[in-house]
Structure formats: structure tokens, C-alpha cells
Amino acid sequence: MSQTRKIAVVLKGYPRLSETFIAQELLGLERAGHDLVLVALRRPTDAKRHPVHDEIRAKVFYLPEYLHDEPWRVFRSLMKSLPKAGFWRALLPFIRDLRRDRTRNRFRRFGQALVLFDEWPAEARWLHAHFIHTPASVTAYASIMAGVPWTCSAHAKDIWTSSDWELSEKLARARWTVTCTRSGFEHLKSLTDEKSRVHLSYHGLDLHRFPSFDGHHSDRDGSDASDPVRILSIGRAVAKKGYDILLKALSLLPADLHWRFEHIGAGDLTKELRTLAEHLGLAPRVTWRGALDQKDVLARYRASDIFALACRVAVDGDRDGLPNVLVEASSQRLACVSTRVSGIPELLNDDENGLVVPPEDPRVLAAALERLIRDPALRRRLGAAAERRVRAEFDHHSSVRQLSGLFESEWRKSP
């Protein structure tokens, strides 16, 4: 690389167990020669962290999560920014946004941008937002204040829960935007005249952390009560993951089938899901592991027979893009069953390298689960095909090269 600039990457929170795809991208960019500093809107809440977080060298700079938590820091930044032209340049766009979004959150993002502008970290000369909703709002205001260009990575919830007017304006303000599913890519392109500035870039997987599984998944077929089929799911206990649908599907499985279900992840709906499992009579067959780090997750993939994820579009429009856990499970030859939502069919083709069913339908999901439970040969065929596709098409080095190339093209265009 002939030229580089320090990039301030604005994140909603860091580090986060549920966002390994971001962490591996940050590490990949560092290894490609990019100089990063991380700006987080909130501090970590997870008790554990993945090994990849310890390999990232970039310093982390935390903004006040809520303005009232650090009022003097915010007030000091305001007073220091008032005499500067950048503050007044950003004020008009903020007021225009506020007229269409009269919320405390709008003030909060502008206040966070003020602190970022005032306490500008480590001589950053470029801003990059991960998520096009709140992190991009802070980034866009700070970009105007500092006169520094910005770019954006959009994902799933941030696209589908943002209003079209706000997405359109952010797409116009950013130098370019990348997103990780074709459905998100097509939606964003429909909201801008500058379609060439929207790019599709699958996250992929760090295959060194998920090497080929040398062992064998079992021949369990659900007939042996002492050796039940092991069904795994990994994801936050939130509405879009559809765990209520998955539990209902499990409750519909024939009584003669022997299985156990294991969930890994934390989330606001954990208590409700535990109650539902008890109500459905599933509690003795369900294990709730909570959050685990990447090494433990890899071991659970290898010890399981089926991976299930019942993704849906939530009432507020929130949905997954392409869940990284499906890519991880596929890399370990674990047969997957999931739903026809967002980017999932971009990885899994029904009956070719997984089973794909409609969302919100416990009976159809139960039939797919029963089929996989009873047929270990089918599991082996689907799992082998899924691994081949992941290792051929979802290596994260491709996405890092693409992102790195986009940054380098900007360095070449401007002094």
C-alpha cells in the first residue's frame, strides 16, 4: 500500500460477542496495513470476549453513551465547538433532521458527534461507520464538523428499521456504502441516484478460526433414548431470531423421536423463552447455555447433529441479514435448517446444502427437523455441500480485500 490514512471506525458498541463479523473485518483491515482507531457509542456489556478482540491493536475511544451520564464532558465539547465553523456547518443538517425526527435520540447523536469532534482521536483522517442507523448519524454530523470524509457499512436491522428519507440522505452524504446481503443491496440502491456508490460485500468467515472438522458427525437417528439427536442454535434471544417458533416446532415433533436442544446466546427474551419451553413441556430437553466465546462455540458445532435458526421479520421491521452463525455451522459440515428471510437463501439452497422453510410456520419447520433427525445420511450430504460452498465463496479475505480496495481508491483520489 503506497499511502494510508488513519481511519476512525464508529461502532455502536465494542467489543460485542454477537458481532464477530465486525471484529474479524477490523483485524483483517489492520493486517492489510490500515491504521485504525475505534470509536464506540457504548461500553461492552458482555462478560466474555472472543480471542479476535485481543488481536486487534487499535485503541478504543468511548463516547458518552447517554449525554446526561457525562454532562460536563458534553458541555465542555459544546463550548469549545461553538466558535468553530464546523459546528455551524453541522447545525443546519441537524435541525433539518430534527424536524423529521423529534426524539431525544437525535439530540443524543448530535451530542456524541460534538464530543467526537472536540476530542478527535489519534489524528484520524477518515471516518467509517459500522451500521447505517445511529453510528452513521454520529459519523455524518462529525464528518461535517471536522471536514473529514466518511463511508459506511450497512447490515440488517439498521437498514430495515430506518426511514427511507434518512437512508437516502446518508447514502448521499457518504462517499460509499457497503452492505452484506443482496436484499439490503437492492433496497439501498433503490434509495439513491448514485447507485455505483453502493457495494455488495459478504462478510465471509475467518476460516483459520473455523478449520475443517476432521471428525464425524454422529449417525444418531432419534431412535435411542440414551443417545438423542443434538440440535443446536446460536443467537440472541430477540424477536427476529424466531426462537418462539423454533420451540413450538420442537413441541410438534413425534413422541417417538429422541432429541435434545441447546441454545447459546443471551438476550432480553431469555426469560420468556424459558417459560415458553416449560409451558410446551420441553424444559427437560432444553439447555440454555448463555453467551460463550468462539472456542466453546466451535466445540458445540462439532458435537451437534443439526443447526436450527428460525429467523423472521419482526413487527418493527428488524431482521437478520445473513447470520454469521449459519456460515460458521456450515463450515463445520453441520446440517442447517433455517428460514427464507433476507440473505439466508444467498447461502443455503433448499435440499442442496441445507433445508430452507418459510418463516412463522412451526409445522413446516417441525417437518424439516424431523426429516433431518431421522436421516443421518441426509445430514451428511447437506453438511458436506454447505462446507464446500462456504470454503469456496465465503472466505472473509475476499470481503477484506474489497473493503481495503475501496479505501485505497479514495486515498488515490485525494491528496
LINBELNOR-V81109 format. One record per residue. N is the residue number from 1. RES is the residue in three letters. OMEGA is omega in degrees with one decimal (999 if undefined). Layout:
N	RES	OMEGA
N	RES	OMEGA
//
This chain:
1	MET	-174.9
2	SER	-175.4
3	GLN	178.3
4	THR	176.5
5	ARG	177.3
6	LYS	-178.3
7	ILE	172.0
8	ALA	-178.1
9	VAL	-176.5
10	VAL	-174.9
11	LEU	177.6
12	LYS	176.5
13	GLY	-180.0
14	TYR	-8.8
15	PRO	179.8
16	ARG	179.8
17	LEU	-175.0
18	SER	-175.8
19	GLU	178.2
20	THR	-180.0
21	PHE	176.5
22	ILE	-178.9
23	ALA	-178.4
24	GLN	175.6
25	GLU	178.1
26	LEU	178.7
27	LEU	178.6
28	GLY	178.1
29	LEU	176.3
30	GLU	-178.8
31	ARG	176.3
32	ALA	175.5
33	GLY	-179.3
34	HIS	-179.0
35	ASP	-173.6
36	LEU	163.3
37	VAL	-174.8
38	LEU	179.3
39	VAL	-175.7
40	ALA	179.0
41	LEU	176.5
42	ARG	-179.8
43	ARG	-176.6
44	PRO	176.2
45	THR	179.7
46	ASP	178.9
47	ALA	-178.7
48	LYS	174.2
49	ARG	-179.4
50	HIS	177.7
51	PRO	-178.3
52	VAL	-179.6
53	HIS	-179.5
54	ASP	-179.8
55	GLU	179.6
56	ILE	-174.5
57	ARG	-172.6
58	ALA	174.6
59	LYS	-179.4
60	VAL	-177.9
61	PHE	-175.7
62	TYR	172.2
63	LEU	175.8
64	PRO	-178.0
65	GLU	174.0
66	TYR	-174.6
67	LEU	-178.6
68	HIS	176.9
69	ASP	-178.3
70	GLU	-172.7
71	PRO	-177.6
72	TRP	177.0
73	ARG	179.0
74	VAL	-179.3
75	PHE	178.7
76	ARG	179.4
77	SER	178.2
78	LEU	-177.5
79	MET	-179.9
80	LYS	-177.3
81	SER	-175.5
82	LEU	-179.1
83	PRO	-172.8
84	LYS	-177.8
85	ALA	-177.8
86	GLY	178.3
87	PHE	-176.1
88	TRP	174.8
89	ARG	-177.4
90	ALA	-173.8
91	LEU	-177.9
92	LEU	175.3
93	PRO	177.9
94	PHE	179.5
95	ILE	178.2
96	ARG	176.9
97	ASP	-177.6
98	LEU	179.0
99	ARG	-180.0
100	ARG	-178.4
101	ASP	-175.5
102	ARG	-177.7
103	THR	174.3
104	ARG	-179.4
105	ASN	179.8
106	ARG	176.8
107	PHE	-178.8
108	ARG	-178.3
109	ARG	177.9
110	PHE	177.6
111	GLY	176.8
112	GLN	177.1
113	ALA	176.8
114	LEU	179.6
115	VAL	177.6
116	LEU	179.0
117	PHE	-176.9
118	ASP	-174.8
119	GLU	-172.9
120	TRP	-170.8
121	PRO	162.2
122	ALA	173.3
123	GLU	178.3
124	ALA	-179.5
125	ARG	177.3
126	TRP	176.8
127	LEU	175.7
128	HIS	-178.8
129	ALA	169.5
130	HIS	-174.7
131	PHE	-172.8
132	ILE	176.2
133	HIS	-172.0
134	THR	177.4
135	PRO	179.4
136	ALA	176.1
137	SER	177.2
138	VAL	-177.8
139	THR	-178.2
140	ALA	178.8
141	TYR	-179.9
142	ALA	177.8
143	SER	178.8
144	ILE	-179.0
145	MET	-173.5
146	ALA	-176.8
147	GLY	-177.9
148	VAL	-179.1
149	PRO	177.4
150	TRP	177.5
151	THR	-170.9
152	CYS	166.6
153	SER	178.1
154	ALA	-172.1
155	HIS	-174.1
156	ALA	-179.0
157	LYS	-176.6
158	ASP	178.2
159	ILE	-167.0
160	TRP	176.3
161	THR	176.9
162	SER	178.4
163	SER	-177.6
164	ASP	-178.5
165	TRP	-178.3
166	GLU	176.7
167	LEU	-179.0
168	SER	-178.4
169	GLU	177.9
170	LYS	176.4
171	LEU	179.1
172	ALA	-176.6
173	ARG	-177.7
174	ALA	177.8
175	ARG	171.7
176	TRP	179.8
177	THR	173.1
178	VAL	174.6
179	THR	-161.4
180	CYS	174.0
181	THR	179.4
182	ARG	179.2
183	SER	176.1
184	GLY	179.1
185	PHE	-179.2
186	GLU	179.3
187	HIS	179.9
188	LEU	178.4
189	LYS	-179.1
190	SER	-175.2
191	LEU	-179.3
192	THR	173.3
193	ASP	-179.0
194	GLU	-172.1
195	LYS	-179.2
196	SER	179.3
197	ARG	174.5
198	VAL	-173.8
199	HIS	175.0
200	LEU	-179.3
201	SER	177.0
202	TYR	-179.8
203	HIS	-175.0
204	GLY	-172.9
205	LEU	172.4
206	ASP	-172.4
207	LEU	174.1
208	HIS	177.9
209	ARG	178.7
210	PHE	-178.4
211	PRO	179.3
212	SER	179.7
213	PHE	-177.8
214	ASP	-178.8
215	GLY	-177.5
216	HIS	169.7
217	HIS	-167.4
218	SER	173.7
219	ASP	178.6
220	ARG	179.7
221	ASP	176.9
222	GLY	-176.5
223	SER	-174.1
224	ASP	-178.9
225	ALA	-178.7
226	SER	-179.3
227	ASP	-174.5
228	PRO	173.7
229	VAL	-176.7
230	ARG	179.8
231	ILE	-175.7
232	LEU	167.7
233	SER	-179.9
234	ILE	179.0
235	GLY	178.0
236	ARG	177.5
237	ALA	179.2
238	VAL	-170.2
239	ALA	-172.8
240	LYS	180.0
241	LYS	173.7
242	GLY	-177.7
243	TYR	174.0
244	ASP	177.0
245	ILE	-179.3
246	LEU	178.2
247	LEU	177.7
248	LYS	177.3
249	ALA	178.6
250	LEU	-179.6
251	SER	-179.2
252	LEU	179.8
253	LEU	-179.2
254	PRO	-176.2
255	ALA	-177.6
256	ASP	178.8
257	LEU	179.7
258	HIS	-175.6
259	TRP	171.5
260	ARG	-179.8
261	PHE	-178.8
262	GLU	178.0
263	HIS	175.6
264	ILE	178.8
265	GLY	176.2
266	ALA	177.7
267	GLY	-173.8
268	ASP	-175.2
269	LEU	-176.4
270	THR	-178.2
271	LYS	179.5
272	GLU	-179.5
273	LEU	175.6
274	ARG	178.7
275	THR	178.2
276	LEU	179.1
277	ALA	177.8
278	GLU	-179.4
279	HIS	-179.2
280	LEU	179.8
281	GLY	-175.9
282	LEU	-169.7
283	ALA	-179.1
284	PRO	-177.3
285	ARG	-173.3
286	VAL	175.3
287	THR	178.9
288	TRP	-173.5
289	ARG	-171.3
290	GLY	-177.5
291	ALA	176.0
292	LEU	177.8
293	ASP	-170.0
294	GLN	-179.6
295	LYS	178.6
296	ASP	178.6
297	VAL	179.3
298	LEU	179.3
299	ALA	-179.6
300	ARG	174.7
301	TYR	-173.4
302	ARG	-178.9
303	ALA	-173.9
304	SER	-179.6
305	ASP	-175.5
306	ILE	172.0
307	PHE	-176.3
308	ALA	177.3
309	LEU	-172.2
310	ALA	-175.1
311	CYS	179.1
312	ARG	169.2
313	VAL	-178.4
314	ALA	-177.0
315	VAL	-178.8
316	ASP	180.0
317	GLY	-179.7
318	ASP	178.6
319	ARG	173.7
320	ASP	168.5
321	GLY	169.5
322	LEU	-174.4
323	PRO	-177.8
324	ASN	-178.1
325	VAL	176.6
326	LEU	177.0
327	VAL	179.0
328	GLU	-179.4
329	ALA	179.3
330	SER	-179.7
331	SER	-178.8
332	GLN	178.3
333	ARG	179.8
334	LEU	-178.8
335	ALA	-175.3
336	CYS	167.9
337	VAL	179.9
338	SER	-171.2
339	THR	-177.1
340	ARG	-176.6
341	VAL	171.1
342	SER	-172.8
343	GLY	-176.2
344	ILE	177.3
345	PRO	175.0
346	GLU	174.7
347	LEU	-173.3
348	LEU	170.9
349	ASN	-174.3
350	ASP	177.3
351	ASP	173.8
352	GLU	178.5
353	ASN	178.6
354	GLY	172.2
355	LEU	-177.0
356	VAL	-175.3
357	VAL	176.1
358	PRO	175.4
359	PRO	172.6
360	GLU	-177.2
361	ASP	-176.9
362	PRO	-176.9
363	ARG	178.7
364	VAL	177.5
365	LEU	178.5
366	ALA	179.2
367	ALA	177.9
368	ALA	178.2
369	LEU	179.1
370	GLU	179.6
371	ARG	180.0
372	LEU	-179.9
373	ILE	-173.7
374	ARG	-169.9
375	ASP	179.1
376	PRO	177.9
377	ALA	176.0
378	LEU	178.3
379	ARG	-179.8
380	ARG	-179.1
381	ARG	-178.9
382	LEU	-179.2
383	GLY	179.3
384	ALA	179.2
385	ALA	179.2
386	ALA	179.4
387	GLU	179.8
388	ARG	-178.2
389	ARG	-179.6
390	VAL	-175.7
391	ARG	177.9
392	ALA	-168.3
393	GLU	-173.3
394	PHE	172.7
395	ASP	-173.3
396	HIS	178.0
397	HIS	179.4
398	SER	-179.6
399	SER	178.2
400	VAL	177.0
401	ARG	179.7
402	GLN	-179.0
403	LEU	178.3
404	SER	178.9
405	GLY	177.5
406	LEU	176.6
407	PHE	-177.5
408	GLU	176.8
409	SER	176.5
410	GLU	-179.5
411	TRP	-177.9
412	ARG	-176.4
413	LYS	-175.0
414	SER	-176.8
415	PRO	999
//
